[in-house]
Amino acid sequence: MLVRENSLNVTGKLKEFIRTSDKGNTVKAYFCPECGVRIYGRPGYVKGVLSLKPGTLDDTSWLDPKTALWIKSSQHWFELPRYTETLQEQ
């Protein structure tokens, strides 16, 4: 879930690691040092935007995804709403 960097408020310390995406871009990933869950990523190819993992939000009831990425690796049992645009990769 892409969000503006200045709209996210994270409390507590996070650890980071740097990885290279399938497209060759650098991405910094930030995760909980206690449980290892990734919270968000900072893509190197765009400024001021974070890639938030929506499952880490306290309240997800307001989420209404319109597009799903990486469908080629999704679980066979997971069904998206019919109106969702799907992309096989990023």
VOPAGU-2260 file (C-alpha; in pm, 1 decimal, decimal comma):
REM VOPAGU-2260
SITE   aa  ch    i         X         Y         Z
SITE  MET   A    0       0,0       0,0       0,0
SITE  LEU   A    1     167,8     321,5    -112,0
SITE  VAL   A    2     146,1     611,5     133,3
SITE  ARG   A    3     306,2     953,1     157,3
SITE  GLU   A    4     604,3     940,9     388,6
SITE  ASN   A    5     482,9    1237,9     593,9
SITE  SER   A    6     145,1    1067,8     659,5
SITE  LEU   A    7     289,7     771,7     852,7
SITE  ASN   A    8     355,9     776,6    1225,4
SITE  VAL   A    9     553,3     479,8    1360,0
SITE  THR   A   10     631,7     445,8    1729,8
SITE  GLY   A   11     923,5     240,5    1855,5
SITE  LYS   A   12    1250,8     148,6    1694,6
SITE  LEU   A   13    1272,6     -46,5    1372,0
SITE  LYS   A   14    1557,0    -234,0    1208,1
SITE  GLU   A   15    1630,5    -207,4     838,0
SITE  PHE   A   16    1781,8    -406,1     557,4
SITE  ILE   A   17    1844,0    -315,7     195,8
SITE  ARG   A   18    1739,9    -538,1     -90,7
SITE  THR   A   19    1725,1    -518,1    -467,3
SITE  SER   A   20    1384,4    -556,7    -633,7
SITE  ASP   A   21    1316,1    -779,0    -935,2
SITE  LYS   A   22    1344,6    -463,9   -1149,1
SITE  GLY   A   23    1690,8    -381,9   -1007,2
SITE  ASN   A   24    1578,9     -96,3    -780,6
SITE  THR   A   25    1708,2     -55,1    -425,8
SITE  VAL   A   26    1449,3     -86,0    -148,6
SITE  LYS   A   27    1509,6     -27,8     221,4
SITE  ALA   A   28    1285,0    -250,7     431,2
SITE  TYR   A   29    1195,9    -162,0     790,6
SITE  PHE   A   30    1083,9    -429,1    1033,5
SITE  CYS   A   31    1008,7    -497,0    1399,5
SITE  PRO   A   32    1328,5    -602,1    1580,0
SITE  GLU   A   33    1128,0    -824,7    1816,3
SITE  CYS   A   34     909,4   -1034,3    1584,8
SITE  GLY   A   35    1061,9    -965,5    1242,0
SITE  VAL   A   36     740,3    -845,9    1074,3
SITE  ARG   A   37     810,9    -601,7     793,7
SITE  ILE   A   38     628,0    -271,7     852,2
SITE  TYR   A   39     714,6     -71,6     540,8
SITE  GLY   A   40     966,7     -22,9     263,9
SITE  ARG   A   41    1130,6     287,3     122,2
SITE  PRO   A   42    1164,1     248,6    -254,9
SITE  GLY   A   43    1479,6     408,1    -391,5
SITE  TYR   A   44    1317,7     504,3    -721,3
SITE  VAL   A   45    1060,1     749,8    -579,2
SITE  LYS   A   46    1095,1    1016,9    -310,6
SITE  GLY   A   47     843,6    1083,3     -33,0
SITE  VAL   A   48     654,4     753,1     -73,3
SITE  LEU   A   49     658,0     442,9     146,0
SITE  SER   A   50     530,8      94,6      72,3
SITE  LEU   A   51     331,4      13,4     385,9
SITE  LYS   A   52     230,5    -342,5     474,4
SITE  PRO   A   53    -142,4    -283,2     546,5
SITE  GLY   A   54    -173,9    -586,6     773,2
SITE  THR   A   55      37,2    -398,1    1027,4
SITE  LEU   A   56    -225,6    -125,4    1076,6
SITE  ASP   A   57    -423,4    -114,6    1400,2
SITE  ASP   A   58    -750,3     -74,6    1207,5
SITE  THR   A   59    -788,4    -219,9     857,5
SITE  SER   A   60   -1167,8    -190,7     834,8
SITE  TRP   A   61   -1144,1     118,0     610,4
SITE  LEU   A   62    -917,2     -43,0     351,5
SITE  ASP   A   63   -1071,1    -100,6       9,2
SITE  PRO   A   64    -796,4    -217,2    -226,6
SITE  LYS   A   65    -847,7    -143,8    -595,2
SITE  THR   A   66    -534,4    -313,3    -734,1
SITE  ALA   A   67    -345,0    -628,4    -637,3
SITE  LEU   A   68      19,1    -687,0    -734,1
SITE  TRP   A   69     213,0   -1012,8    -771,1
SITE  ILE   A   70     -97,3   -1221,0    -836,8
SITE  LYS   A   71     119,8   -1490,5    -996,8
SITE  SER   A   72     243,0   -1585,1    -648,3
SITE  SER   A   73     -88,2   -1550,7    -460,1
SITE  GLN   A   74    -243,4   -1837,8    -270,7
SITE  HIS   A   75    -493,1   -2036,8    -478,8
SITE  TRP   A   76    -758,5   -2018,5    -205,8
SITE  PHE   A   77    -750,2   -1637,2    -173,0
SITE  GLU   A   78   -1022,2   -1458,0    -369,0
SITE  LEU   A   79   -1010,9   -1089,2    -449,6
SITE  PRO   A   80   -1325,6    -884,3    -509,9
SITE  ARG   A   81   -1425,2    -892,6    -877,1
SITE  TYR   A   82   -1369,2    -517,4    -920,3
SITE  THR   A   83   -1000,6    -548,3    -820,2
SITE  GLU   A   84    -747,3    -478,2   -1094,5
SITE  THR   A   85    -482,9    -751,5   -1088,8
SITE  LEU   A   86    -122,1    -744,2   -1205,2
SITE  GLN   A   87      87,9   -1059,5   -1233,8
SITE  GLU   A   88     395,5    -872,8   -1108,0
SITE  GLN   A   89     474,1    -522,0    -993,6
